[in-house]
Amino acid sequence: MTSANPSPLWQPDADRIARARITQFHTWAAEHHGAPADGGYAALHRWSVDELETFWKAVTEWFDVRFSTPYARVLGDRAMPGAQWFPGATLNYAEHALRAATTRADEPALLHVDETHAPRPVTWAELRRQVGALADALRALGVRPGDRVSGYLPNIPQAVVALLATAAVGGVWTSCAPDFGARSVLDRFQQVEPVVLFTVDGYRYGGKEHDRRDTVAELRRELPTLRAVVHIPLLGTDAPEGALEWSALTSADTEPTFEQVPFDHPLWVLYSSGTTGLPK
């Protein structure tokens, strides 16, 4: 038989709780925004539900969310679905994501490990530089706020750079893994009509190289909204005719310029599995 009140397998000691970031936030919110000083996490959670607007105002202050245009109020419309958060506010996701480059420039922002098991770091300074160069290139290609930018990419540093550069110009990112076949990718990308496609020539898995150049060629044929294709030579192949080289678009030493967009401006498009029809 099991006990009606079993003991937890593990729980933090008092010192660990006191040092936790959420405890520090709780103490700060009690001092500055009237959160309950006692009662621990349960009391903080209850306050976040009962005082919704005050809680999220406190979160933006605690994490130093920098609005380039201030919000009119925290919650403009409580309707669900369709709640409107921070109406009137503008900001940029990529600008916030890269803030660490000012204080931790030479520390790793990314640590990439593949089947070679050789970790390759990308510093905050290098990440910011590449994002600045690529964002500048995207603007030169005519990418504007609201345009969709797509990636047929594995989990590699270039995918992070492309996402952040897209966000820097106010574009909307969307991606699929390169183990997807052309039909699965097109079922997704054709719905959002991307203007730029970032793609690898293939990927390595299980000690084998998987060439995806034929799939990429089909994507290019079937996505008429594309203005540019950017080739990332993961397998070392040359760029196909008409494609742009990743290295050429990311070599400049360019300070990023961040487009300020409304708080509810879309950042990326994700998809359902598509098991009951087209992906949603």
N, C-alpha and C positions, 0 to 999 in steps of 0.2 A: 504494500500500500504506500501511496505517496502522502506526504504531509500536506495539510490544507494550506499551510503558510510556509512554503519552502524558502530556505535561505538563498540569497543571491550567490551565484558562483564567484562574483568579484564585485567589489565596490571601492571607489577611491577613498583614501584616508583624508582627514581634515586638511592636512597641508596641501595635498594635491588639489582639493576643491578650492582652497583659498587662492592658489596660483593660477587657476583656470581662467582663460580669457572671458568666458561667459560670466564668471563670478565678478571679474573686474568690470564688465559692462553693467551687470546688475547693480553693483555699488555706485557706479557713475550715474546710471539712470535714476536711482533713488535720490541722489543728491541734486540732479539737474532737471528731472522730469517727473518727479513724484511717484516713481515705481515703489512698490512695497519694499521696505528695507529688510524685512524678515520673511521667512517662509521658503527660502531656497528657490530651486528651479521651478517648482510647482506654482509658487506665487508669481514668479516672473512670467511664466506661461499664461497664467490667468489674466494678468495685467495686459499682456500683449493682445489678448482676445477682447477684453472689456474696453481697453483704451487704444483702439486700433491706430488711429491717426497719431496719437502721441508716441506710441511705440515706434512706428516707422519713421517719424521725425527724429526720434532719438537714434535710430539705426543709421540714418544718413549722416548725422553729426558725428557719431562714434567712429564711423568708417571714413569720414571726411569726403563724402560724395560732393564733388565740386560742380554745382550747377552754374553754367555760364549765364543763364537767365533764371531768376528765381521762380519757384512754383507759386501759384495762386493759393493753393491749399494742398494738403497731403492726398486726400481722397475726394476727387470731384464727383464721382458717381459710384455708388455701392452695388449697382445691379450686377447680378451674376447669371450668365457670363456677361462680360463687358465692363467690368469695373475700371474706372479711369483713375490712374495714379499720377500724382504730381502734375496736374494740368498747368500749362504755361512754362514749365521748366524745359531747358535744353542742356545737353551735355554730350559727351562722346565716350563710348565704352572703351575703345582702344586707348584713349588718353589716360583713362584710369588704370587699365591693365599694364601700361608701360611706365607708371610713375616710379617704380622701384629703380629704374635706370638712373635716376638722379642721385640716389644715395647708395646704390649697390652695383655700380656700373660694371665692375669686373667679376661679380659673382655669377654663378650659373643661373640663367632663367629657365633653360631647358636642358634636359639630360637625355640624349637619344641613345637607345640601345637596340640593336637588331640582332640577327642570328650570328653575327661575328662576335658578339658579347664584348665589344669594345666600346665603352661609354664615350660619347662625344658631346661635350658641353657647348652650349650657345650662351654667351654672357648677355646680361641685360643691355649693355651698350650695343653689342652686335645685333641683338634682336630689334632694338629701337632703330638702328641705322637701316637695317634691311626693310623694316616696315615703312620708314620714311621714303626710301628709294622706290619701293613697289607702289606705295600710295601715289607718289608723284607720277609714276608710269601709268597707273590706272586712270588718273585724271587726264593724262595726255591721250589715252585711248577713248576718252569721252564718257567714262563711268561717272554717273551723277547720283546724288542721294536717291535711294529707292530702287536703283538698278540691281538686278540679281547677278551675283558672281558665283560660279560653280567650281567645285573641285572633284576630280576623279583621282583620289589620293589615299594612300595609306597613312598611318600615324607617324608622320615624319615632321621635322622642324619646319619644312617649307609650307606645310599645311597650316601651321600656327601663324607664320608670317603672312600667308595669303588671307587668312581670316581677319587678322588684325589690320592689314592694309585695306581690306574691303570695308571694315568698320570705320577706319579713319576717314574714308571719303564719303561715308554715309550709305554705302551699298549694303546689300542683304546677302549674306553668305549661305550657301547650301552645298552639301557634299555627299558623295557615295564612295564606298570602298572599291578598290580596283579588282576585287574578286567578284563583283557584280558583272553579269553579262550586259550587253548593250541594251537589250529590251528592258531589263529591270531599271537601268539608269534612265533611259528615255521615258519610261512611265512616270518617273519623278521629275526629271529636269524639264521635259516638255511642258509641264504644267506651270512652271515658274518663268520660263522664257529667259534664260541667262544670256548676258551680253559678253561674258568672258568665261572661258573654260581653262582651268589649271589641270594639267594631267601628267602622270608619269608614263614612261614607256613600258613599264612592267613592275614587278615586285618579286622579292625572294621569300619563299616559304618552304619549310621542310627540306632545306638544302637545295632547292631547285629554283631556277629562274622561270618566271611566268610572264611571257611576252604579251602585252595588251595593245600593241600598236594597231592591229586590225580592228579591235573594239573602239579605240580612239577615233580611227578613221570613220567608222560608222556613226559615232556620236557627232562628229563634225558635219557629216552629210545630213543628219536628221535634226539638227538644231539650227534652224535658219536664222535665229536671232543673234547668233554669235558674231561679235565684231573682232574677236581675237582669241587665239588659243596659245597658251603658254606651256612650253615643253620642259619637263623636269626629267633629266636623263638618269633615272635611278639605276638603269642597267647599262648606261654609258652609250646609248645610241644617239645619232644625230637627230636634230629637229626635223620633222617632216616639212614638206614644202608649205610655205605660208604661215608656219608657226613661229612664235617668238621664243627665244632662249631665256630661261629663268635667270641665268647668270647675268645676262645683259640688262635685265630689268631691276636687278638688286645690287648692282655694283656701285652705284653712286653714294656719296656721303651726304645724305639729304636729311635735314631735320624734319620730322613729321609735322604736317599740318592737319589738324583734326576738325572735321566738319561738325558743327554743333547741331544736333537734331533733337526733336521732341523726345520726352522720356518714353513715350509709347511707340517710338519709331522701331520697326522690326529689325532685329539683329541677325537672325538666321532662320532658315526654313528647315524643319525636320519632317520626317514622313512616317506614316504607319507602315506596317509590314507588307501590306498589299495582299494578305491572304484571303480577303473577302472582296476582291475586285481591285481596281486601281488604288495605289497608295494614296492616302489622304494627306 
